[in-house]
Amino acid sequence: MTTIAVVGEIVADAVLPADGIRDGAAHLTVHPGGGPANFAVALARLGTTARFAGRISTGALGQLCKAHLEDSGVDLTASVAAVEPATLAIAKLDDNGAASYEFYVSGTADWAWTAAELGTLVSAQPEQPVAIHTGTLALALQPSGAVIENLLAVQRQNLTVSIDPNLRTLLVPVEHYRARIDGWAKLADIVRLSEDDLIDLWPGTSVEEAAQLLHAKGVVLVVISLGADGAFASLRGETVRVPVAGRSVVDTVGAGDSFHGGLLHYLAQAGQLGGRLESLTRQGLQDALEFASRVAAITVSRAGANPPWSDELD
């Protein structure tokens, strides 16, 4: 199986339904989550080896998340046990199942990466990865962000680099993302944004204009998820749009991560990763996006970040 390396946070998502505060109490359900971890789970369940580097807390919530990764088949040989508590996110759902987040990150396990701890992530044993993926908070917060950026800069000559900024502006000021996006783009071959990310980064900018901004920095493939309107992508300026694959929505937790995981799984199985996507055609990209849309559609049809297994797409 093809291997994709993933680095980033693993978060306990406490999901609060729209009617979850009643009788003087918040009725929460805790699911394993975190953008990079969700991405790794999607890859592994689809059949790609996901070598995940996470700093996993030895506390109760950290071990809940670890068991979820293991049960999904994620390779944790590059992860480390951390004495700090797990990061906690509260995902509040609106009446349509859309989630907004607040985070509790002070002193938690996910941000204390060192270069030495990441040494085994891109090892050729037992198999050299063809790509490396990161994003969300691990890339935005310090000291983890600088360590991961340095890793990407070194490994870009060997691997396809995928970044999902996944803006969390209630925790990280939008000005920080605007200051860093050009630098991340220079490291990346693939960048995925949500529609909300686009609005925060460049208000009033069309998807085509945003793609050109990122292409100018060296990004080969720009993908923008548009919720109910499907997805837009630009491959070196050649554009593709695909509709959503389903309409049943329980909640949107993990939808973008599952979409992105489905996309990279498809590209990996098609032999497109490991370089600068030199042989990827417009038709190949459309096929990959349609597959990713099916993956995301299944995820949003059930609670929490719960990507499908490969046999659910057969």
C-alpha positions as CSV (number, residue, x, y, z in Angstrom):
1,M,0.0,0.0,0.0
2,T,1.1,3.6,-0.7
3,T,2.2,5.6,2.4
4,I,1.3,9.2,3.1
5,A,2.9,10.9,6.1
6,V,0.6,13.1,8.3
7,V,1.7,15.5,11.1
8,G,-0.5,17.5,13.4
9,E,-2.9,17.5,16.3
10,I,-5.3,14.9,17.6
11,V,-8.2,16.6,19.5
12,A,-11.1,15.5,21.6
13,D,-14.2,17.0,19.9
14,A,-17.0,17.6,22.4
15,V,-20.0,18.0,20.1
16,L,-22.9,20.2,21.4
17,P,-26.2,19.8,19.5
18,A,-28.3,22.9,18.7
19,D,-30.6,21.9,21.6
20,G,-27.7,20.6,23.8
21,I,-28.0,23.1,26.6
22,R,-31.1,22.2,28.7
23,D,-32.0,21.6,32.3
24,G,-29.0,23.7,33.4
25,A,-26.5,21.4,31.8
26,A,-24.6,20.9,28.5
27,H,-25.3,17.5,26.9
28,L,-22.1,16.8,25.0
29,T,-20.8,13.8,23.1
30,V,-17.0,13.4,22.9
31,H,-15.6,12.1,19.6
32,P,-11.9,11.8,18.6
33,G,-11.1,14.6,16.2
34,G,-8.5,17.1,15.0
35,G,-8.0,18.0,11.4
36,P,-4.8,16.1,10.7
37,A,-6.0,13.1,12.7
38,N,-9.3,13.0,10.9
39,F,-7.4,13.2,7.6
40,A,-5.3,10.2,8.6
41,V,-8.3,8.2,9.6
42,A,-10.0,8.9,6.2
43,L,-6.8,7.7,4.4
44,A,-6.4,4.5,6.5
45,R,-10.1,3.5,6.2
46,L,-9.9,3.9,2.4
47,G,-6.8,1.7,2.2
48,T,-3.8,4.1,2.1
49,T,-1.2,3.7,4.8
50,A,-1.4,6.8,6.9
51,R,1.7,7.3,9.0
52,F,0.6,9.7,11.6
53,A,2.9,11.8,13.8
54,G,0.9,13.0,16.8
55,R,1.8,13.9,20.3
56,I,-0.8,11.7,22.0
57,S,-1.7,12.4,25.6
58,T,-1.5,9.5,28.0
59,G,-4.6,10.9,29.8
60,A,-8.2,9.6,29.3
61,L,-9.1,11.8,26.3
62,G,-5.8,11.1,24.6
63,Q,-6.2,7.4,24.9
64,L,-9.7,7.6,23.5
65,C,-8.3,9.3,20.5
66,K,-5.4,6.8,20.2
67,A,-7.8,3.9,20.3
68,H,-9.8,5.5,17.5
69,L,-6.7,5.9,15.3
70,E,-5.6,2.3,16.0
71,D,-9.1,0.9,15.3
72,S,-9.1,2.8,12.0
73,G,-5.7,1.2,10.9
74,V,-3.6,4.4,11.2
75,D,0.1,3.7,11.6
76,L,1.2,5.4,14.9
77,T,4.9,4.4,14.7
78,A,5.9,8.1,14.3
79,S,3.7,9.3,17.1
80,V,4.9,9.9,20.7
81,A,3.3,9.6,24.1
82,A,2.9,12.9,25.8
83,V,2.4,13.7,29.5
84,E,0.4,16.9,28.8
85,P,-3.4,16.7,28.6
86,A,-5.2,16.3,25.2
87,T,-6.5,19.4,23.4
88,L,-10.2,19.9,23.7
89,A,-12.5,21.4,21.1
90,I,-16.2,22.2,21.6
91,A,-18.1,21.9,18.3
92,K,-21.4,23.7,18.6
93,L,-23.9,22.6,15.9
94,D,-26.5,24.9,14.5
95,D,-30.0,23.8,13.3
96,N,-28.5,22.7,10.0
97,G,-25.7,20.6,11.5
98,A,-23.0,23.1,10.7
99,A,-20.3,23.3,13.4
100,S,-18.5,26.3,15.0
101,Y,-15.6,25.6,17.3
102,E,-13.9,26.8,20.5
103,F,-10.6,25.4,21.6
104,Y,-8.8,24.7,24.9
105,V,-5.1,24.5,23.9
106,S,-3.0,26.0,26.7
107,G,-0.5,23.5,28.0
108,T,-1.8,20.6,25.9
109,A,0.1,17.9,24.1
110,D,-0.1,18.8,20.5
111,W,2.2,21.9,20.1
112,A,5.6,20.9,21.7
113,W,7.1,19.1,18.6
114,T,10.9,18.9,18.3
115,A,12.7,18.1,15.1
116,A,14.0,14.9,16.7
117,E,10.5,13.7,17.5
118,L,9.5,14.0,13.9
119,G,12.6,12.1,12.6
120,T,10.7,8.8,11.9
121,L,7.8,10.3,10.1
122,V,9.5,10.4,6.7
123,S,11.7,7.3,7.1
124,A,12.0,4.9,4.2
125,Q,11.4,2.0,6.6
126,P,9.3,0.1,5.9
127,E,8.2,2.3,3.0
128,Q,9.1,5.8,1.9
129,P,6.0,8.1,1.9
130,V,5.0,9.6,-1.4
131,A,3.4,12.7,0.3
132,I,3.2,14.6,3.5
133,H,0.2,16.4,4.8
134,T,-0.3,18.9,7.6
135,G,-2.4,21.9,8.6
136,T,-5.0,23.2,11.0
137,L,-3.7,24.3,14.4
138,A,-0.3,22.4,14.4
139,L,0.9,24.6,11.5
140,A,-0.5,27.8,13.0
141,L,0.6,27.6,16.6
142,Q,4.1,27.7,18.0
143,P,6.5,26.1,18.6
144,S,5.0,23.3,16.4
145,G,4.5,25.5,13.4
146,A,8.1,26.4,12.8
147,V,9.3,22.8,13.3
148,I,6.7,21.5,10.8
149,E,7.6,24.2,8.3
150,N,11.2,23.3,8.4
151,L,10.3,19.6,7.9
152,L,8.3,20.5,4.8
153,A,11.1,22.6,3.4
154,V,13.5,19.8,3.7
155,Q,11.2,17.1,2.4
156,R,9.6,18.9,-0.5
157,Q,12.4,17.6,-2.8
158,N,11.2,14.1,-2.1
159,L,7.5,14.3,-1.4
160,T,4.3,15.9,-2.6
161,V,3.3,18.5,0.1
162,S,-0.3,19.0,1.0
163,I,-1.5,21.7,3.3
164,D,-5.0,22.4,4.7
165,P,-4.8,25.7,6.7
166,N,-8.3,25.1,8.1
167,L,-8.5,28.6,9.8
168,R,-9.5,28.7,13.4
169,T,-9.9,32.5,13.8
170,L,-11.5,32.3,17.3
171,L,-8.1,31.0,18.5
172,V,-5.6,32.3,16.0
173,P,-6.0,35.9,14.7
174,V,-6.8,36.1,11.0
175,E,-3.9,38.5,10.6
176,H,-1.6,35.6,11.5
177,Y,-3.0,33.4,8.7
178,R,-2.7,36.3,6.2
179,A,0.9,36.8,7.2
180,R,1.7,33.1,6.8
181,I,-0.3,31.9,3.8
182,D,2.3,33.0,1.2
183,G,5.1,31.1,3.1
184,W,2.9,28.0,3.4
185,A,2.0,28.2,-0.3
186,K,5.7,28.2,-1.3
187,L,6.1,24.9,0.5
188,A,3.0,23.2,-0.9
189,D,2.0,21.4,-4.0
190,I,-1.7,21.0,-2.9
191,V,-3.6,23.6,-0.8
192,R,-7.2,23.1,0.2
193,L,-9.4,25.9,1.6
194,S,-12.9,26.0,2.8
195,E,-15.3,28.7,1.6
196,D,-15.0,30.3,5.0
197,D,-11.2,30.1,4.8
198,L,-11.4,32.0,1.5
199,I,-13.6,34.7,2.9
200,D,-11.4,35.2,6.0
201,L,-8.1,35.3,4.0
202,W,-9.2,37.4,1.0
203,P,-12.7,39.0,1.5
204,G,-14.4,39.6,-1.8
205,T,-12.0,37.4,-3.8
206,S,-13.5,34.8,-6.2
207,V,-12.4,31.2,-6.2
208,E,-10.6,31.7,-9.5
209,E,-8.8,34.8,-8.2
210,A,-7.7,32.9,-5.0
211,A,-6.4,30.0,-7.1
212,Q,-4.3,32.4,-9.1
213,L,-2.9,34.0,-6.0
214,L,-1.8,30.6,-4.7
215,H,-0.5,29.4,-8.1
216,A,1.7,32.5,-8.3
217,K,3.4,31.2,-5.1
218,G,4.0,27.8,-6.5
219,V,1.0,25.8,-5.6
220,V,0.2,23.3,-8.3
221,L,-3.3,22.2,-7.2
222,V,-5.7,24.5,-5.4
223,V,-9.0,23.0,-4.0
224,I,-11.8,25.1,-2.5
225,S,-14.7,23.3,-0.7
226,L,-18.0,25.1,-1.2
227,G,-20.3,23.3,1.1
228,A,-23.7,22.6,-0.5
229,D,-22.3,24.0,-3.8
230,G,-19.7,21.2,-4.1
231,A,-16.0,22.0,-4.8
232,F,-13.8,24.0,-7.1
233,A,-10.3,23.1,-8.1
234,S,-7.6,24.6,-10.2
235,L,-4.7,22.6,-11.6
236,R,-2.1,25.1,-12.9
237,G,-5.0,27.3,-13.9
238,E,-7.2,24.7,-15.5
239,T,-10.4,24.6,-13.5
240,V,-12.9,21.9,-12.5
241,R,-16.1,22.0,-10.5
242,V,-18.0,19.1,-9.0
243,P,-21.3,19.0,-7.1
244,V,-21.9,17.5,-3.7
245,A,-22.5,13.8,-3.8
246,G,-25.3,13.7,-1.2
247,R,-27.8,15.9,0.7
248,S,-28.3,14.1,4.0
249,V,-26.5,16.1,6.7
250,V,-26.3,15.2,10.4
251,D,-23.3,17.4,11.1
252,T,-20.3,18.8,9.2
253,V,-17.6,17.8,11.7
254,G,-14.7,16.4,9.8
255,A,-16.2,16.9,6.4
256,G,-13.3,18.9,4.9
257,D,-10.8,16.5,6.4
258,S,-12.6,13.5,4.9
259,F,-12.8,15.2,1.5
260,H,-9.1,16.0,1.5
261,G,-8.3,12.5,2.7
262,G,-10.4,11.0,-0.1
263,L,-8.7,13.3,-2.7
264,L,-5.2,12.3,-1.7
265,H,-6.1,8.6,-1.4
266,Y,-7.4,8.7,-5.0
267,L,-4.3,10.5,-6.3
268,A,-2.0,8.1,-4.5
269,Q,-3.7,5.1,-5.9
270,A,-3.5,6.7,-9.4
271,G,0.2,7.1,-9.0
272,Q,0.1,10.9,-9.0
273,L,1.9,11.6,-5.8
274,G,5.6,11.7,-5.1
275,G,6.4,14.8,-7.2
276,R,4.8,17.9,-8.5
277,L,1.7,16.2,-10.0
278,E,3.3,16.4,-13.4
279,S,1.1,13.8,-15.1
280,L,-2.2,14.7,-13.5
281,T,-4.8,15.6,-16.1
282,R,-8.0,17.6,-15.8
283,Q,-10.1,14.4,-16.2
284,G,-8.0,12.7,-13.6
285,L,-8.5,15.6,-11.2
286,Q,-12.3,15.5,-11.8
287,D,-12.4,11.8,-11.1
288,A,-10.4,12.4,-7.9
289,L,-12.7,15.2,-6.8
290,E,-15.9,13.2,-7.4
291,F,-14.5,10.4,-5.3
292,A,-13.6,12.8,-2.5
293,S,-17.1,14.3,-2.7
294,R,-18.6,10.8,-2.1
295,V,-16.3,10.3,0.9
296,A,-17.3,13.6,2.4
297,A,-21.0,12.9,1.7
298,I,-20.9,9.8,3.8
299,T,-19.1,11.6,6.6
300,V,-21.6,14.4,7.0
301,S,-24.5,11.9,6.9
302,R,-23.5,10.6,10.4
303,A,-22.4,12.1,13.7
304,G,-18.8,13.3,14.3
305,A,-15.7,12.9,12.2
306,N,-16.5,9.4,11.1
307,P,-15.1,8.9,7.5
308,P,-16.2,5.8,5.5
309,W,-14.4,2.5,5.0
310,S,-13.5,1.5,1.5
311,D,-16.3,-1.0,1.2
312,E,-18.9,1.7,1.9
313,L,-18.0,3.3,-1.4
314,D,-18.0,0.1,-3.5
